Amino acid sequence: MSSMRTKALPYRLAAIALVALATVPLSGCVSGSIPTETSATQEPTSTPEPTSEESGGTDDGLPATLSFDDGDLLSDSVSIEWSDSLLIDDGWKVTSADDGNGGWEYGTIDGTCTARFWQGYTTDVQVTPGDDSASSDALLGVLLQTDAATVTPNAVDGAFAYQTSGNTDVANRQIMGQDGDRTWIMAARAFATPGLGFYLIVDCTGGDANAVLSEVIEKNAIVAY
């Protein structure tokens, strides 16, 4: 399992205009960046943490699922990371090694698709305490160099796997773009309470981006402990 990374790999986008049906044209070059350090999103309180029975969580105090509402049940000391299973998958190869700052990328062996991962703190993302859906849209907004209000009507709900493959228990927000035979899909989840964020960008030329996204999500769960 990879260690927690703390900064985004810059992702080159350009001339982005959000349109209906979560379709975003992509061409040229615009840079997007993700923050390097955490910042507090809420003042600490003396309210006791809910028990697993009260929260519907597990014996270790973690929520049983990570819906957008469940994000509030996470303590600010929780550790969360990608499981990073493509490292040992014969269908994928490393195209950008872990930079030690939050980002790394794999490509399919046939060269048609890439999957770019990031995990880290959300210092420069304008998260909304108590609203992980809006905070996830804000994370997408940082990638697209726009604001959450512009992203929200064009994004759709999706899901990552939680703890292990074969489930859809981590809610995320997704937005798609197309340019000729190239299709990319951004999926992001911000956890406002612990100040952590995750994104996955699948970028395919001539491949089925939706199918590849499903494969990558199936093989790379979000792990919390």
C-alpha positions, 0 to 999 in steps of 0.5 A: 500500500502506498504512503500518504502523498501530500501534493498534486501532480500538475494536470495540463488542461486547457480552454475548458468550457463547462456545458450540459450533460457533464461534457467538457471540451478539452484542448490546449494547455491550462495548469491545475494545482492541488494544495500541499498542506492541511488547514483546519475546516472546523473548530475542535469541539468537546462533543464525544465521537459516536459509537459504532452502533450509533453511527452504523460504523465498524468496531474500529470507529470508522463509518460502515460506508463513506457517503457524503453524509458519512464524511462527518463521522470521520475524526480529523486524525483518520488516515485514508489512502488509495490501495494502489493495486495497479502496481501489480496488474499486468494490464497496466504500467507506470507512466509517471512514478510516485513523485512523493508529493501526492500524484502518480500515473499508470497507463494501459499496456496498449497505450490507449488510456492513462489513470492519474491518481492524487491524494493529499490535503485540501488546504487551497480547496474551499471546502464546505464543512459538513458538505462533502459533496460541495467540497468534492465539487470544489476539488474538481473546480481546482482541477478545472480552474473554476469554482464549485458553482460552475462544476455542480450543475455539470457533475454527477454522483459516482462512487469509489470502492471502500476498504476492499473491491466489489462495492460502491461505498465511497461517494464521489463527484464526476465530470466528463470531457471529450475532444474528438476520439479522446475522452477523460473522466475526473472523479473526486472526493473531498473529506472536509472534516479531516481535510483530505482529498482524492481524485482519479482522472482516466484519460483515453484516446480510442478506448472506452473511458467509462469501462476503464474508469470502472476497472480502475475503481474496482481494483483500487479501493479507498482505504481508511484506518 
